[in-house]
Amino acid sequence: MKKRFLMLVAGASLCCIWAAACGGNEEDGEPSVTISGNEIVYVLSGDDISLDTVVTAVDETGASVPVTVRSDGGFDASVAGSYDVTFSAEKKGARAEKTIVVEVVSPLISLPEVFAVGEELSLSLPTVECSASSVSVALFWRFGTGNWQEIAFTDGTAEAAFTEAGTYEFRCTFDLDGQELEKTLTSEGYSVGVDSAALAAEVGKTYAVPQPVFSDNVDDDYSTYYRAEGDAEWTEGTSFVCPEAGYYSVRYSGTVGG
């Protein structure tokens, strides 16, 4: 009985030694590097982008591996076009290389820099030309720190009215084959009012143009112009004589958000 017991213990020791040796072989697996990324990556023109962020690389354990740009293909983020960019990654002698197309797109976004609040504003849906087979565009706005609100377009146009003077943000989003891009622009909404009782003039007498009341985001320094109905040119001045009955237009010109 004693001898058989000793044989069993020896057998168990051998089994433990063999198992430890098998685990060591797994840890010493052959190193490898894999670079992953879309075959085409879309970038908005003017965006500040680092090319080495558009792809990622991992080793055989899933750990991140630094990526370098071997050839940028003449990439220029300010010039629309397609660029063949080659990336490489290396770790423990294992090396990987991948070439993708980085396409810089320049969307057409027509938004006014300034606009009068309380009046209907005509907007056009932004457009973008690119190689993507699926393109979806949306436009959102918000005032101050308010919530973003989407503008509903019909056949590429929309009518909107904004009521508060101040800075408005407009965010354009582009879904290009599932890749989400966005661009945010700002516009200043202003208001101006005059005393309606002062909008009548007498023929042959000097008419003093009424002083306007601007919203707080308009500078105090402004210019005043007038012209008779049918005239093409504006004349600068704060008063004029009406030679005959008819309609005259008055224009105030100032700086918003300056």
C-alpha positions in Angstrom: 0.0 0.0 0.0 2.8 2.4 0.8 4.5 1.9 -2.6 1.3 2.4 -4.6 0.7 5.7 -2.7 4.2 7.0 -3.6 3.6 6.2 -7.3 0.4 8.2 -7.3 2.1 11.2 -5.8 4.9 11.0 -8.4 2.3 10.8 -11.2 0.6 13.9 -9.9 3.9 15.8 -9.8 4.6 15.0 -13.4 1.2 16.1 -14.5 1.6 19.5 -12.7 5.1 20.1 -14.3 3.6 19.3 -17.8 0.7 21.7 -17.3 3.0 24.5 -16.3 5.1 24.0 -19.5 2.0 24.1 -21.7 1.0 27.5 -20.2 4.4 29.0 -20.9 4.1 28.1 -24.6 0.8 30.1 -24.8 2.5 33.2 -23.4 5.3 33.0 -25.9 2.9 33.1 -28.9 4.1 34.7 -32.2 3.7 38.5 -32.1 1.4 40.2 -34.7 0.0 43.7 -35.5 -3.3 44.5 -37.1 -4.4 47.9 -38.5 -8.1 48.6 -38.6 -10.1 51.5 -40.2 -12.5 52.4 -43.0 -11.3 52.1 -46.5 -12.6 55.6 -47.1 -12.5 58.2 -44.3 -14.4 61.5 -44.8 -13.1 64.8 -43.4 -14.7 68.3 -43.5 -12.4 70.9 -45.2 -10.8 73.2 -42.7 -11.1 70.7 -39.8 -8.0 70.4 -37.6 -7.4 66.6 -37.9 -4.4 64.4 -37.1 -4.1 61.7 -39.7 -2.8 59.1 -37.3 -6.1 59.2 -35.5 -8.2 57.9 -38.4 -7.0 54.2 -38.0 -6.1 52.1 -35.0 -3.7 49.2 -34.5 -3.5 46.4 -31.9 -1.2 43.5 -31.2 -2.0 39.8 -30.8 -3.3 40.5 -27.3 -5.5 43.3 -28.3 -3.3 46.0 -26.8 -3.0 49.3 -28.6 0.0 49.9 -30.9 1.1 53.4 -32.0 0.3 54.2 -35.7 2.5 56.3 -37.9 1.8 57.9 -41.3 4.3 56.5 -43.8 2.9 58.5 -46.7 0.3 61.3 -46.5 -0.4 61.3 -50.2 -0.1 65.1 -50.2 -3.0 65.5 -47.8 -4.2 69.0 -47.3 -7.3 69.5 -45.0 -8.1 72.8 -46.6 -8.3 71.4 -50.2 -11.2 69.2 -51.2 -10.2 65.9 -52.9 -9.1 62.3 -52.3 -5.8 61.4 -50.8 -4.2 57.9 -50.6 -2.7 57.7 -47.1 -0.5 54.8 -46.0 -0.2 53.9 -42.3 2.2 51.5 -40.6 2.5 50.0 -37.1 5.2 47.9 -35.6 5.8 46.0 -32.3 8.3 43.2 -31.3 9.4 42.8 -34.9 5.8 42.4 -36.2 4.8 45.1 -38.7 1.6 46.0 -40.5 0.8 48.5 -43.3 -2.5 49.8 -44.6 -3.5 52.3 -47.3 -6.8 54.1 -47.2 -8.5 57.0 -48.9 -9.0 60.2 -46.9 -11.6 62.3 -48.7 -11.8 66.0 -47.8 -15.3 67.3 -48.6 -16.3 71.0 -48.7 -20.0 71.4 -47.9 -22.0 74.3 -49.1 -23.6 76.0 -46.1 -25.5 79.2 -46.8 -26.3 81.0 -43.5 -26.4 84.7 -42.9 -23.8 86.2 -40.6 -26.4 88.7 -39.3 -30.2 88.8 -39.6 -33.2 90.8 -38.2 -35.1 88.9 -35.6 -38.9 88.9 -35.9 -38.7 88.6 -39.7 -39.0 85.4 -41.7 -35.7 84.0 -42.7 -35.3 81.8 -45.7 -32.8 79.0 -45.3 -31.3 76.4 -47.6 -30.4 72.9 -46.6 -26.6 72.4 -46.7 -25.3 70.3 -49.5 -22.1 68.3 -49.9 -20.5 66.6 -52.9 -18.6 63.4 -52.2 -18.1 59.7 -53.2 -20.4 58.4 -50.5 -23.3 56.3 -51.7 -25.5 57.3 -48.8 -25.7 61.0 -47.7 -27.9 62.5 -45.0 -27.8 66.1 -44.0 -29.6 68.0 -41.1 -29.5 71.5 -39.7 -30.1 72.4 -36.0 -30.1 75.7 -34.1 -30.1 76.9 -30.6 -30.0 80.3 -28.8 -27.6 80.7 -25.9 -27.4 77.5 -23.9 -30.9 76.3 -25.0 -31.6 72.9 -26.5 -30.8 72.1 -30.1 -33.8 72.2 -32.4 -33.9 70.7 -35.9 -35.1 72.8 -38.8 -37.6 71.0 -41.0 -36.8 71.4 -44.7 -39.1 70.9 -47.7 -37.5 70.4 -51.1 -34.3 71.8 -49.6 -35.7 75.0 -48.2 -37.2 76.2 -45.0 -38.7 79.4 -43.5 -37.8 80.2 -39.9 -38.4 83.1 -37.6 -36.3 83.9 -34.5 -37.5 86.2 -31.8 -34.5 87.1 -29.6 -31.6 89.3 -30.4 -28.2 87.7 -29.7 -25.9 84.9 -30.8 -27.4 81.8 -32.5 -25.5 78.6 -33.2 -26.3 76.5 -36.3 -25.0 72.9 -36.3 -24.8 71.1 -39.6 -24.6 67.3 -39.4 -23.5 65.0 -42.3 -23.9 61.3 -42.4 -21.7 59.9 -45.2 -21.9 56.2 -45.5 -22.4 55.9 -41.7 -19.6 58.3 -40.8 -20.8 61.3 -38.7 -19.4 64.7 -39.4 -20.6 68.1 -38.1 -19.8 71.8 -38.4 -21.1 74.6 -36.1 -21.4 78.2 -37.2 -22.7 81.3 -35.5 -25.0 84.1 -36.6 -26.1 87.3 -34.9 -29.7 88.2 -34.6 -30.5 91.9 -34.1 -33.5 94.1 -33.7 -34.1 97.7 -34.6 -37.2 99.9 -34.0 -38.3 103.4 -34.7 -41.2 105.6 -33.5 -43.9 104.9 -36.1 -45.4 108.4 -35.4 -42.2 109.9 -36.8 -42.5 108.2 -40.2 -44.5 111.0 -41.9 -43.0 113.9 -43.7 -44.4 117.1 -45.2 -43.6 118.1 -48.8 -41.2 121.0 -49.1 -40.0 120.8 -45.5 -37.0 119.2 -43.9 -37.6 115.8 -42.5 -35.4 114.6 -39.6 -34.8 110.9 -39.8 -35.9 109.4 -36.5 -33.2 107.8 -34.3 -33.5 104.0 -34.1 -33.5 101.8 -31.0 -31.1 98.8 -31.6 -30.7 95.7 -29.6 -27.7 95.5 -27.2 -25.5 93.6 -29.6 -25.5 96.5 -32.1 -22.7 99.2 -31.8 -23.8 102.8 -31.0 -21.9 104.1 -34.0 -24.2 103.7 -37.1 -24.9 105.5 -40.4 -28.2 106.7 -41.8 -29.1 106.6 -45.5 -32.3 107.5 -47.5 -33.6 107.4 -51.0 -36.9 108.2 -52.8 -39.0 105.4 -54.3 -37.6 104.3 -57.6 -34.1 105.6 -56.9 -31.2 103.2 -57.2 -28.7 105.0 -55.1 -28.7 105.7 -51.4 -27.8 109.1 -50.0 -26.2 109.3 -46.5 -27.7 111.8 -44.1 -29.9 112.3 -41.1 -32.3 114.8 -42.7 -33.6 115.7 -46.2 -36.3 117.7 -47.9 -39.2 115.9 -49.6 -39.7 117.7 -53.0 -42.9 115.8 -53.7 -45.4 113.4 -52.2 -44.4 109.8 -52.3 -42.6 107.1 -50.4 -39.0 107.3 -49.1 -36.9 104.6 -47.6 -34.5 105.0 -44.7 -31.7 102.6 -44.0 -29.6 102.3 -40.8 -26.2 100.6 -41.1 -24.3 99.5 -38.1 -22.0 96.8 -36.7 -23.5 93.8 -35.0 -21.6 91.8 -32.4 -18.5 94.1 -32.9 
